[in-house]
Amino acid sequence: MNAAAPIRILLAGANGQLGLDLARRAAETDGVELHARGRDTLDITDAAAVQQAVEAVRPDWVINAAAYTAVDRAESEPEAAFAVNRDGAANLARAAATQGARMLQVSTDYVFDGELGRPYRPDDTPNPINVYGESKLAGERAVDAALGNHALILRTAWVYAAHGQNFLRSMLRLMAEREELGVIEDQIGTPTSTLGLAETVLAAVRQGLTGTHHWTDAGVASWYDFAVAIRDEAHALGMDTARCRIRPISWHEYPTAARRPANSRLDKSTLREQLARPGEPWRDALRSTLGRIPGASPA
Ligand SMILES: NC(=O)c1ccc[n+]([C@@H]2O[C@H](COP(=O)([O-])OP(=O)(O)OC[C@H]3O[C@@H](n4cnc5c(N)ncnc54)[C@H](OP(=O)(O)O)[C@@H]3O)[C@@H](O)[C@H]2O)c1
């Protein structure tokens, strides 16, 4: 590759939470030429379409931000989850291999069982406890099998954005409707804004990193802590959230189809060192994200 030439990227899943912010961030980043494809223009389960797209763009990197992310629904439709999360990822990786491209596969804390008493390191043994986690782990393995040292597996957790379906937007809606909400206190992780995540993805690609790495915003919270911070930060920005009481509950009191790990903390040290980025404190990132939601007006 010519040193002066931009890095050419094919992005799949461009209309998702992360995909949208990646495309926006890439447009503001020198030296990056991003070709964004949503599901409407590239269905990653269609191997021929994927091969065609990769041949047309001739990317240096493929970034896979497409995924089946309906964690509870995956329990009753595992074929659909595996079709996207394993087979779709494999299609992208095989096509990338035919062009000598590298690939960044976004993955998840849900590949782990959450039993460990410390943050998970990239080389800890995965042991998913739900179908979504199994399908994402199968995707990691498929990408690794097709690309080996041309693959970058980037696991993240608790992702939210100013757009799309996520805990932040659900909480804002519920807080405006209800006087009290019970929120889980005994699952911990790190809320992660797509703003910082998109920057990290682009930094990793520009630096040519490969291997398995973890990234979230900095710090630790329970879902309860996150909900309280959303209420208070949103209120400070003029939103109608202050009168909602938030009650800490156990995950036992909130049954869901899929089990979730109690500990979703990820050890980010490999990326922090290699990218020289400490990561933003999660509450600061929350404030920035809230500021992008219509209805927020800084006091
Ligand atoms: N959200 C989280 O808390 C979280 C946590 C850890 C890791 N991750 C990972 O982070 C990545 C980005 O997640 P996200 O939160 O941005 O998810 P998202 O908002 O659900 O976006 C996923 C995108 O993939 C698209 N998609 C689904 N099937 C597809 C297919 N067959 N072909 C092409 N596109 C397809 C979806 O389109 P439709 O909307 O049309 O289905 C959607 O636009 C994923 O790898 C996810 O597993 C997410």
PDBQT file of the ligand as one rigid body, heavy atoms in Angstrom, charges set to zero:
ROOT
HETATM    1  N1  LIG A 301     -25.393  -3.568  21.735  1.00  0.00    +0.000 N 
HETATM    2  C1  LIG A 301     -24.568  -4.035  22.678  1.00  0.00    +0.000 C 
HETATM    3  O1  LIG A 301     -24.769  -3.828  23.885  1.00  0.00    +0.000 OA
HETATM    4  C2  LIG A 301     -23.345  -4.810  22.281  1.00  0.00    +0.000 A 
HETATM    5  C3  LIG A 301     -22.523  -5.316  23.309  1.00  0.00    +0.000 A 
HETATM    6  C4  LIG A 301     -21.371  -6.017  22.950  1.00  0.00    +0.000 A 
HETATM    7  C5  LIG A 301     -21.070  -6.213  21.625  1.00  0.00    +0.000 A 
HETATM    8  N2  LIG A 301     -21.891  -5.731  20.668  1.00  0.00    +0.000 N 
HETATM    9  C6  LIG A 301     -21.532  -5.977  19.265  1.00  0.00    +0.000 C 
HETATM   10  O2  LIG A 301     -21.289  -4.716  18.671  1.00  0.00    +0.000 OA
HETATM   11  C7  LIG A 301     -21.579  -4.802  17.267  1.00  0.00    +0.000 C 
HETATM   12  C8  LIG A 301     -22.484  -3.646  16.881  1.00  0.00    +0.000 C 
HETATM   13  O3  LIG A 301     -23.686  -3.787  17.621  1.00  0.00    +0.000 OA
HETATM   14  P1  LIG A 301     -24.792  -2.664  17.647  1.00  0.00    +0.000 P 
HETATM   15  O4  LIG A 301     -25.123  -2.437  19.072  1.00  0.00    +0.000 OA
HETATM   16  O5  LIG A 301     -24.392  -1.540  16.774  1.00  0.00    +0.000 OA
HETATM   17  O6  LIG A 301     -25.998  -3.498  17.010  1.00  0.00    +0.000 OA
HETATM   18  P2  LIG A 301     -27.288  -3.001  16.230  1.00  0.00    +0.000 P 
HETATM   19  O7  LIG A 301     -27.597  -1.593  16.548  1.00  0.00    +0.000 OA
HETATM   20  O8  LIG A 301     -28.318  -4.070  16.447  1.00  0.00    +0.000 OA
HETATM   21  O9  LIG A 301     -26.787  -3.046  14.716  1.00  0.00    +0.000 OA
HETATM   22  C9  LIG A 301     -26.572  -4.230  14.035  1.00  0.00    +0.000 C 
HETATM   23  C10 LIG A 301     -26.840  -3.945  12.582  1.00  0.00    +0.000 C 
HETATM   24  O10 LIG A 301     -26.621  -5.164  11.849  1.00  0.00    +0.000 OA
HETATM   25  C11 LIG A 301     -27.612  -5.228  10.870  1.00  0.00    +0.000 C 
HETATM   26  N3  LIG A 301     -27.801  -6.585  10.390  1.00  0.00    +0.000 N 
HETATM   27  C12 LIG A 301     -28.482  -7.601  10.951  1.00  0.00    +0.000 A 
HETATM   28  N4  LIG A 301     -28.461  -8.669  10.146  1.00  0.00    +0.000 NA
HETATM   29  C13 LIG A 301     -27.754  -8.321   9.050  1.00  0.00    +0.000 A 
HETATM   30  C14 LIG A 301     -27.400  -8.981   7.862  1.00  0.00    +0.000 A 
HETATM   31  N5  LIG A 301     -27.782 -10.248   7.620  1.00  0.00    +0.000 N 
HETATM   32  N6  LIG A 301     -26.659  -8.320   6.944  1.00  0.00    +0.000 NA
HETATM   33  C15 LIG A 301     -26.286  -7.039   7.156  1.00  0.00    +0.000 A 
HETATM   34  N7  LIG A 301     -26.598  -6.349   8.260  1.00  0.00    +0.000 NA
HETATM   35  C16 LIG A 301     -27.323  -6.988   9.192  1.00  0.00    +0.000 A 
HETATM   36  C17 LIG A 301     -28.851  -4.695  11.554  1.00  0.00    +0.000 C 
HETATM   37  O11 LIG A 301     -29.809  -4.343  10.597  1.00  0.00    +0.000 OA
HETATM   38  P3  LIG A 301     -31.384  -4.451  10.985  1.00  0.00    +0.000 P 
HETATM   39  O12 LIG A 301     -31.594  -3.392  12.044  1.00  0.00    +0.000 OA
HETATM   40  O13 LIG A 301     -32.044  -4.179   9.691  1.00  0.00    +0.000 OA
HETATM   41  O14 LIG A 301     -31.593  -5.827  11.510  1.00  0.00    +0.000 OA
HETATM   42  C18 LIG A 301     -28.288  -3.501  12.299  1.00  0.00    +0.000 C 
HETATM   43  O15 LIG A 301     -28.284  -2.340  11.497  1.00  0.00    +0.000 OA
HETATM   44  C19 LIG A 301     -22.173  -6.190  17.054  1.00  0.00    +0.000 C 
HETATM   45  O16 LIG A 301     -21.152  -7.052  16.618  1.00  0.00    +0.000 OA
HETATM   46  C20 LIG A 301     -22.615  -6.609  18.432  1.00  0.00    +0.000 C 
HETATM   47  O17 LIG A 301     -22.639  -8.023  18.563  1.00  0.00    +0.000 OA
HETATM   48  C21 LIG A 301     -23.022  -5.015  20.956  1.00  0.00    +0.000 A 
ENDROOT
TORSDOF 0
